[in-house]
Amino acid sequence: MRNWLWVLAGLLSVLVLVGAAFLDARGLLEGGAPWWRVFVSLTAHVVLLTAWWQLGPRWHRPVTTAALWSLPMLAALPLHSRDAYAYAATGWQVARGINPYETPIGQAGQPGLLVGVHWHETTSVYPSLQLDIFGLLSRLTGGDLFWTPAAMRLQSVLALVILAWVLPRLARQFGVDERLALWAGLLNPVILVQWIGGAHNDSLMVALAVAAFLAVTDLGWRGWRGLIVAGLLLGTAMGIKQSAALFGLGVVAVAWRLRRPARSSWWQLAAVAVVPGAITVLTFLATSVNWGLGWRNPTAGNPVGASSNAPLSWVASFFRYRQILPEGVSDGAIGLVSTMLVAVAVVLCWVKWGPKGRATGDEPWIFTVAVLVSFMFFAPALQPWYLTWVLPLYVFLPRSELADKIFLTVVAAFALLPALQDALAPYVAMMIVAVPLWWRWRRSIVGPPAEVTRDPGTMPFPRQFR
């Protein structure tokens, strides 16, 4: 009964969050949130986070709870982001045969009026397959100003269904408690609020990428079948969002660990990498036939153009505010620096934990998460929903009390930041959130993950492959 009361508390907090968004709709036009909404939304997020924390990984109904908490958000206004309006405007263009790679999304009739100011004059940044999905959903809803953005959540619903099926099976393969995997990677409040409430398309990309990790555990057809299926899944994920390519490095690392013979060589590693890599690229190109690769156009939206939680975005904002360099020059320079830093970080991660043509020395799950975290930290943009890239994968890392503390602290931070960032600049919101989290860190309070242990062993790999 106590646990069900926490489920009810989480549901009520979601209803409050949704209700506050409707009360502050103001004709759907963009504007900073008033302080009453920040206070109400922040309180709701605290209650939801606490309910998730109190239920813990021993809770035996994580999927049912995720469905209950998600239900009110299905018909809500987009929460903490206007990306869903940009999706709807792009879908309006596609449904009318207008090329979103050539026409700014702000010119998409009435839906274009609701696009965030940073992207109003830019063309689409998303791959062709994602454009087709936007167009399909726009046709189904008739381009309605409310229901089309709401329909964008169907991708997130599908993503949760995929994770609900994949995560328990992946956990069993790697000796992880299934309830812990679902609690941390599905019921997580950051995932539910950002995927369902925010309707972000990262959801389907992440779900397909996680499914690719499960696919490579299939050693049928002498080990090649899993690689082929993983490539198809990753290529489709890239058709949703190009960032899925980063997951490919981790998929290769896990695949190599499972298939590495006693006497391994670099040529064998290359074969394990090339097969899923080639299939991923071919699948992505196949899904891009309809609209091509126009997301590469210079008119496409540049993520560095909006302030976010990324350190490099603060530098870019400073350059724009001080007018040290012309905006196009400064944004281009920041983008180049970002690319170089990410490349160096990925190489260092590979040297430390990545797959190599020898029998030992790699840590594939650490390598996977390190690559994703490095990209997020050094990218020109970091939004709260980017954290969902790594949340389903955390439980596969080697466990420790310190790791659990870091995990819970980061989840708490990214759960609370969106409410504050509705009214404040990201770097200000981050400083405000840091104060209570630092206090809690100093008290050394460790939450539920430490309660669940897995099978002995330093690496979470299938028993049959240890």
C-alpha positions in Angstrom: 0.0 0.0 0.0 2.9 2.4 0.8 4.3 1.9 -2.7 1.0 2.5 -4.4 0.7 5.7 -2.4 4.0 6.8 -3.9 2.6 5.9 -7.4 -0.4 8.1 -6.6 1.8 10.9 -5.5 3.8 10.7 -8.7 0.6 10.7 -10.8 -0.7 13.8 -8.9 2.5 15.6 -9.5 2.3 15.0 -13.2 -1.3 16.3 -13.2 -0.1 19.4 -11.5 2.7 19.8 -14.0 0.3 19.4 -17.0 -2.3 21.8 -15.4 0.3 24.5 -14.8 1.3 24.3 -18.5 -2.4 24.8 -19.6 -3.0 27.7 -17.2 0.1 29.5 -18.6 -0.7 28.8 -22.3 -1.1 32.4 -23.2 -2.2 31.6 -26.7 0.6 29.1 -27.2 3.1 31.9 -28.2 6.6 31.8 -26.8 7.4 33.7 -23.6 9.2 33.2 -20.3 7.3 31.4 -17.6 5.9 33.5 -14.7 7.3 32.8 -11.3 4.2 31.0 -10.0 4.5 28.4 -12.8 8.2 27.9 -12.0 7.4 27.3 -8.3 4.5 25.0 -9.1 6.4 23.0 -11.8 9.5 22.7 -9.6 7.5 21.4 -6.7 5.8 18.9 -9.0 9.2 17.7 -10.2 10.5 17.3 -6.7 7.5 15.2 -5.8 7.8 13.0 -8.9 11.5 12.6 -8.3 10.9 11.6 -4.7 8.2 9.1 -5.7 10.6 7.5 -8.1 13.3 7.4 -5.5 11.0 5.9 -2.8 9.7 3.2 -5.1 13.2 2.1 -5.9 14.4 -0.8 -8.0 12.5 -3.4 -5.9 9.2 -2.0 -7.1 7.5 -4.8 -9.0 5.3 -2.7 -11.3 7.7 -0.3 -13.0 6.1 -0.6 -16.5 2.6 -0.1 -15.2 3.8 2.9 -13.2 5.5 4.4 -16.2 2.3 4.1 -18.2 0.2 5.7 -15.4 2.6 8.6 -15.0 2.8 9.1 -18.8 -0.9 9.1 -19.4 -1.7 12.7 -18.4 1.2 14.0 -20.5 -0.1 12.5 -23.7 -2.7 15.3 -24.2 -0.6 18.1 -22.6 1.0 21.1 -24.1 4.7 20.5 -24.8 6.6 20.7 -21.5 9.8 22.7 -21.0 10.6 22.9 -24.7 9.1 24.2 -28.0 10.7 21.5 -30.1 7.4 19.7 -30.6 6.1 22.9 -32.3 9.1 22.8 -34.7 8.3 19.1 -35.4 4.7 20.0 -36.2 5.7 22.9 -38.5 8.1 20.6 -40.3 5.3 18.0 -40.6 3.0 20.6 -42.0 5.6 21.4 -44.8 6.1 17.7 -45.6 2.4 17.0 -45.8 2.1 19.8 -48.4 5.2 18.8 -50.4 7.3 21.7 -49.2 11.0 20.8 -48.8 11.9 21.5 -45.2 15.6 21.6 -46.2 14.9 24.6 -48.4 12.1 26.5 -46.7 12.5 27.9 -43.1 10.2 26.1 -40.7 8.9 29.5 -39.5 7.2 29.9 -42.8 5.0 26.8 -42.3 1.7 28.6 -42.1 0.1 28.9 -38.7 2.2 26.1 -37.2 5.3 28.1 -38.1 4.2 30.9 -35.8 4.7 28.6 -32.8 8.3 27.7 -33.7 10.9 28.8 -31.1 12.5 32.1 -32.0 16.0 30.5 -32.4 14.8 28.2 -35.2 12.2 30.4 -36.9 14.4 31.3 -39.8 16.3 28.0 -40.1 15.6 25.0 -42.2 15.3 21.5 -40.8 18.2 19.6 -39.2 16.5 16.2 -39.1 17.1 13.2 -41.4 14.7 12.3 -44.2 13.0 9.4 -42.3 12.2 11.7 -39.4 10.7 14.2 -41.8 8.5 11.5 -43.3 7.2 10.6 -39.8 6.5 14.2 -39.0 4.6 14.5 -42.2 2.6 11.4 -41.5 1.6 12.6 -38.1 0.6 16.0 -39.5 -1.6 14.4 -42.0 -3.3 12.2 -39.4 -4.1 15.3 -37.3 -4.9 17.6 -40.1 -2.1 20.0 -39.1 -4.0 21.0 -35.9 -2.1 23.5 -33.7 -2.7 21.4 -30.6 -3.0 17.8 -31.7 -0.1 17.7 -34.2 2.5 18.6 -31.5 0.7 16.2 -29.1 0.8 13.4 -31.8 4.6 13.7 -31.9 4.5 11.8 -28.6 3.6 8.7 -30.4 7.2 8.2 -31.2 8.0 8.4 -27.5 5.3 5.9 -26.7 6.8 3.5 -29.2 10.2 4.1 -27.6 8.9 3.2 -24.1 7.3 0.1 -25.5 10.6 -0.9 -27.1 12.6 -0.3 -23.9 10.1 -2.2 -21.8 10.7 -5.2 -24.0 14.5 -4.8 -24.6 15.8 -3.7 -21.1 14.7 -6.9 -19.2 16.2 -9.1 -21.9 19.4 -7.1 -22.1 19.6 -7.2 -18.3 19.3 -11.0 -18.2 22.0 -11.3 -20.8 24.4 -9.3 -18.8 23.6 -10.5 -15.3 21.8 -7.3 -14.2 18.7 -7.2 -12.0 15.7 -6.6 -14.4 13.9 -4.4 -12.0 16.9 -2.1 -11.6 17.2 -1.8 -15.3 13.5 -0.8 -15.7 13.6 1.5 -12.7 16.7 3.4 -13.8 16.2 3.3 -17.6 12.4 3.4 -18.1 10.5 4.7 -15.0 13.1 7.4 -14.6 11.4 10.8 -14.3 13.8 12.5 -16.7 12.9 10.0 -19.4 9.2 10.3 -18.8 9.0 14.1 -18.6 11.4 14.7 -21.5 10.2 11.9 -23.9 6.4 12.1 -23.2 6.0 15.6 -21.8 8.6 17.2 -24.1 7.9 14.9 -27.1 11.5 14.9 -28.0 12.5 12.6 -30.9 15.6 11.5 -29.0 13.3 8.8 -27.5 13.0 6.6 -30.6 16.7 7.1 -31.5 17.7 5.9 -28.0 15.3 3.0 -27.9 16.5 1.6 -31.3 20.1 2.1 -30.2 19.6 0.1 -27.0 17.8 -2.6 -29.0 21.0 -2.8 -31.1 23.0 -3.7 -28.0 20.6 -6.6 -27.4 20.9 -7.6 -31.1 24.7 -8.1 -30.9 24.2 -10.6 -28.1 22.8 -12.9 -30.8 25.6 -15.2 -31.9 23.7 -17.0 -34.5 25.0 -17.6 -38.1 28.4 -18.0 -36.5 28.2 -14.6 -34.8 27.2 -12.4 -37.9 23.4 -12.4 -37.5 23.5 -10.1 -34.5 25.9 -7.7 -36.2 23.6 -7.5 -39.2 20.4 -6.8 -37.1 22.3 -4.3 -35.0 23.4 -2.4 -38.1 19.8 -2.2 -39.4 18.6 -0.9 -36.0 21.4 1.7 -35.8 20.8 2.8 -39.4 17.1 3.3 -38.6 18.0 5.2 -35.4 20.2 7.5 -37.5 17.2 8.1 -39.7 15.5 9.6 -36.7 18.5 11.6 -35.4 22.1 11.5 -36.7 23.5 11.3 -33.1 22.7 7.6 -33.1 26.1 7.1 -34.9 27.8 7.6 -31.5 26.1 4.5 -30.1 27.7 2.5 -32.9 31.1 2.8 -31.3 29.7 1.1 -28.1 27.8 -1.5 -30.1 31.1 -2.5 -31.8 32.8 -2.6 -28.4 30.2 -4.9 -26.9 30.1 -7.1 -30.0 33.9 -7.5 -30.0 33.9 -8.5 -26.3 31.3 -11.2 -27.0 33.0 -12.5 -30.1 36.7 -12.1 -29.4 38.6 -15.4 -29.8 41.4 -16.5 -27.4 43.9 -15.4 -30.1 42.5 -12.2 -31.5 43.9 -9.8 -34.0 43.2 -6.3 -35.3 41.9 -7.8 -38.6 39.2 -9.7 -36.7 38.2 -6.6 -34.8 38.0 -4.7 -38.1 35.6 -7.3 -39.5 33.4 -7.0 -36.4 33.4 -3.3 -36.8 33.0 -3.0 -40.6 29.9 -5.3 -40.9 27.5 -3.4 -38.6 29.1 -0.1 -39.6 28.6 -0.6 -43.3 25.0 -1.9 -42.8 24.3 1.2 -40.6 25.5 3.6 -43.3 23.6 1.8 -46.1 20.4 1.7 -44.0 20.7 5.4 -43.2 21.2 6.3 -46.9 18.3 4.1 -47.8 16.0 5.9 -45.4 17.3 9.3 -46.8 16.2 8.7 -50.4 12.9 10.7 -50.1 14.4 14.0 -49.0 18.1 13.5 -49.4 20.8 14.9 -47.1 19.6 18.5 -47.0 20.1 18.7 -43.2 23.7 19.5 -44.1 22.7 22.8 -45.7 24.2 25.9 -44.2 20.6 27.2 -43.6 19.9 24.4 -41.1 19.5 25.3 -37.5 22.8 25.4 -35.5 22.5 24.2 -31.9 25.1 26.7 -30.8 22.6 29.5 -31.6 20.7 28.9 -28.3 22.0 28.9 -24.8 22.0 25.5 -23.1 23.7 23.5 -20.4 26.9 23.0 -22.5 30.0 25.0 -21.5 30.7 25.9 -25.1 27.3 27.4 -25.6 28.1 29.8 -22.7 31.2 30.9 -24.6 29.2 31.4 -27.8 26.6 33.4 -25.9 29.4 35.6 -24.4 30.8 36.2 -27.9 27.3 37.2 -29.2 26.6 39.5 -26.2 29.9 41.2 -26.4 29.9 41.2 -30.2 33.6 40.2 -30.1 33.2 38.5 -33.5 30.4 38.4 -36.1 27.8 35.8 -35.1 28.4 33.5 -38.1 32.2 33.6 -37.5 32.0 32.9 -33.7 29.4 30.1 -34.1 31.6 28.5 -36.7 34.7 28.8 -34.5 32.8 27.3 -31.6 31.6 24.4 -33.8 35.1 23.7 -35.0 36.5 23.7 -31.4 33.6 21.4 -30.4 34.4 18.9 -33.2 38.1 18.8 -32.2 37.4 18.3 -28.5 34.9 15.6 -29.2 37.3 13.8 -31.5 40.2 14.0 -29.0 37.9 12.8 -26.2 36.6 9.8 -28.2 40.2 8.8 -29.1 41.2 9.0 -25.4 38.2 6.9 -24.4 39.2 4.3 -27.0 42.8 4.2 -25.8 41.6 3.7 -22.2 38.6 1.4 -22.6 37.9 0.8 -26.2 38.1 -2.5 -28.2 41.6 -3.5 -29.4 43.1 -6.5 -31.2 44.2 -8.2 -28.1 42.8 -10.6 -25.5 42.2 -8.2 -22.6 42.1 -4.6 -21.6 38.8 -3.3 -22.9 35.8 -2.1 -20.9 33.0 -1.9 -23.5 30.2 -0.5 -21.3 32.5 2.2 -19.8 33.7 3.0 -23.3 30.1 3.4 -24.5 28.9 5.7 -21.8 32.2 7.7 -21.8 31.9 8.4 -25.5 28.3 9.6 -25.1 29.1 11.7 -22.0 32.2 13.2 -23.8 30.0 14.2 -26.7 27.4 15.8 -24.5 30.0 17.7 -22.5 32.0 19.1 -25.4 29.2 19.5 -27.9 28.0 23.1 -28.6 24.6 22.2 -27.0 23.5 20.2 -24.1 19.8 20.0 -23.2 18.2 18.2 -20.3 16.8 15.5 -22.6 20.3 14.5 -23.8 20.8 12.7 -20.5 18.3 10.1 -21.6 20.9 8.8 -24.0 22.8 7.2 -21.2 20.1 6.5 -18.5 19.1 3.1 -19.9 22.8 2.1 -20.1 23.9 3.1 -16.6 23.1 -0.2 -14.9 25.5 -2.1 -17.2 28.5 -0.2 -15.8 30.6 -1.7 -13.0 28.8 -0.7 -9.8 30.0 1.2 -6.8 28.6 3.5 -4.1 30.3 6.5 -5.7 28.9 5.7 -9.1 25.4 5.4 -7.7 25.8 8.7 -5.9 26.9 10.4 -9.1 24.0 8.8 -11.0 21.4 9.9 -8.6 22.8 13.4 -8.3 22.8 13.9 -12.0 19.3 12.5 -12.4 18.1 14.9 -9.7 19.8 17.8 -11.4 18.4 17.1 -14.8 14.9 16.5 -13.3 14.9 19.9 -11.6 16.6 22.1 -14.2 13.8 22.2 -16.8 11.3 24.0 -14.5 13.9 26.7 -13.6 15.1 27.0 -17.2 11.5 28.0 -18.3 12.3 31.4 -16.8 16.1 31.5 -16.2 19.2 31.2 -18.3 20.7 27.6 -18.1 23.9 28.6 -16.3 21.8 30.5 -13.6 19.5 27.5 -13.2 22.4 25.2 -12.8 23.9 27.3 -10.0 20.6 27.3 -8.2 20.2 23.5 -8.5 23.8 22.9 -7.5 23.3 24.3 -3.9 20.8 21.7 -2.6 22.4 18.9 -4.5 25.8 19.7 -3.0 24.3 19.7 0.4 22.8 16.3 -0.2 26.1 15.0 -1.6 28.0 16.2 1.5 25.5 14.2 3.6 26.5 11.1 1.7 23.0 9.9 1.2 22.9 7.0 -1.3 19.6 6.0 -2.8 17.9 2.8 -3.9 20.4 1.5 -6.5 22.8 0.3 -3.8 20.0 -2.0 -2.5 20.1 -4.2 -5.6 23.2 -6.3 -6.4 23.9 -8.5 -9.4 25.9 -11.6 -9.9 29.5 -11.6 -8.8 32.1 -10.4 -11.3 33.7 -7.1 -12.2 32.2 -7.0 -15.7 28.4 -7.2 -16.4 28.7 -9.7 -19.2 26.6 -12.8 -20.0 27.5 -15.8 -17.8 28.2 -18.0 -20.9 30.8 -15.5 -22.2 32.8 -14.8 -19.1 
